[in-house]
Amino acid sequence: MPSLSKRSEHFSVNPSFVLAMGKVFSNVYHPENNPNGIINLAVAENVLVSDWLCKTFHQVAVDSPLLPINLNYTNFCGENNFRKYLVDNLMNKHIFKRLGNSEFDKEFANINNYYLCNGAGNVIEMLAATICDAGEYIMVPAPLYLGFENDFNKRFFAKVLPVDMEFDSSSNTYKLTVEKVRETYEEHSKTKSIRGFLLCNPNNPTGDLFGSAIVRQLIDFCKEKNIHYISDELYALSVFDPNTSFESVSNVMTEDDRNHVHVIYSFSKDLCLNGFRMGVLFTMNTGVKAVFDSCSYFMGVSSGTQHMMANFLKNEEYVENYLNLNKSKLLEQYTMMCDYFKQHDITYVDAKAGLFVWFNLERQMKKYLTRKHPEIDVSLPLTEQEEYEVWLDAIDIAAVNVSAGSFFKTKQFGWLRICFTSAHWPTMKIGLDRLFNLLNH
Ligand SMILES: Cc1ncc(COP(=O)(O)O)c(C=O)c1O
């Protein structure tokens, strides 16, 4: 067999949570056809509004059928008509809300500052590659979205440097401070080249939001060190806590930040359209823009998908109705989830946005493992290997797939993440029962 490149070895390695998907997809739970199959509560999908979306897209296709031009190549950065509706009816109306008349405000309405890519993963990968040479780092507060490492590293060899957020057990929240970011930077910058800082806000996995004061401090820190500030705002429109609102980094930005700040968005989460593979980069940095302009051929979204999405976004009533419906479904399901956890006396971080519950089962995992391996010292904290063993048993024995805390770069083991929108409540409840039955019996 002819040999392959050295790179190919690295390309063909997958993290364990990706490998597990092979098992999960080959034995998917179905209440009638495969009741013993695996219930997948790990992947960030939202099925709660799928029926509404399918019906609406059917109507969009009837009202605005494909035209011959939609069969052709298009502007790979995003077709102009599509970007117009994206910017006017979604980004600027619901997320950025930078609607003033200053020259700087107008940048947020300029479609040429928006790049449509093949999912946010694709944006993250290309942005990391644009900012970092191989082996250089981007700081990310941890626990952090488990895909960042793969996205940064897989093809372009950039790296994640976690900034540990402190868990406050009196309020069950994680605290991020600019002092901690500075401390991490000072500790590592002597030996590593740190090129940027990424904040996932609203946060995956905790579901928490970071306010404008800390965001401002973080941008100022990045400017002081002359590194990039990346805001991953994928869950901006999935804020379901009625007492909270999200403030995008765009509202905090001043003219002087234009070269440092980049925003990532996607239709995968807020619009429940993971399969459409539509991610967005907003940037005013001319160097970054030149890269995305030149490489857009590798990141394009099909003309047909753009056509369909443009006609969905054009109808402001669709967008409005959808956002309201989604928020009410998120709150309803999240409340059921929390009730379940309260009944089981489980510590969880109170989410305000997003699709996840981040909860702690260290005590239950330890007891489970002590029954399995009586030699284990129950008084010692759970280790990463022990957490991993429970995660594997949950898939192999209990037929439920959740995400183990160590995948999110936590240092305290025993946390898990469930995507509470990945199944309707009856299936979700069976999945949770399976997990708790495994650990308790
Ligand atoms: C915070 C965050 N960023 C990026 C992504 C990637 O999303 P996409 O499906 O648009 O590639 C995800 C997906 O779960 C995510 O949660």
The ligand as an SDF file (V2000), in Angstrom:
LIG
                    3D

 16 16  0  0  0  0  0  0  0  0999 V2000
  -20.3900   26.4020   21.7990 C   0  0  0  0  0  0  0  0  0  0  0  0
  -20.4180   25.7100   20.4900 C   0  0  0  0  0  0  0  0  0  0  0  0
  -19.6930   26.2040   19.4690 N   0  0  0  0  0  0  0  0  0  0  0  0
  -19.6840   25.5970   18.2620 C   0  0  0  0  0  0  0  0  0  0  0  0
  -20.4170   24.4570   18.0230 C   0  0  0  0  0  0  0  0  0  0  0  0
  -20.4060   23.8370   16.6280 C   0  0  0  0  0  0  0  0  0  0  0  0
  -21.6480   24.0570   16.0200 O   0  0  0  0  0  0  0  0  0  0  0  0
  -21.9620   23.7720   14.4650 P   0  0  0  0  0  0  0  0  0  0  0  0
  -22.9830   22.6830   14.4480 O   0  0  0  0  0  0  0  0  0  0  0  0
  -22.5290   25.0400   13.9290 O   0  0  0  0  0  0  0  0  0  0  0  0
  -20.6960   23.3950   13.8190 O   0  0  0  0  0  0  0  0  0  0  0  0
  -21.1830   23.9040   19.0560 C   0  0  0  0  0  0  0  0  0  0  0  0
  -21.9380   22.6480   18.8560 C   0  0  0  0  0  0  0  0  0  0  0  0
  -22.3710   21.9920   19.7900 O   0  0  0  0  0  0  0  0  0  0  0  0
  -21.1950   24.5590   20.3120 C   0  0  0  0  0  0  0  0  0  0  0  0
  -21.9280   24.1170   21.3310 O   0  0  0  0  0  0  0  0  0  0  0  0
  1  2  1  0
  2  3  1  0
  2 15  2  0
  3  4  2  0
  4  5  1  0
  5  6  1  0
  5 12  2  0
  6  7  1  0
  7  8  1  0
  8  9  2  0
  8 10  1  0
  8 11  1  0
 12 13  1  0
 12 15  1  0
 13 14  2  0
 15 16  1  0
M  END
$$$$
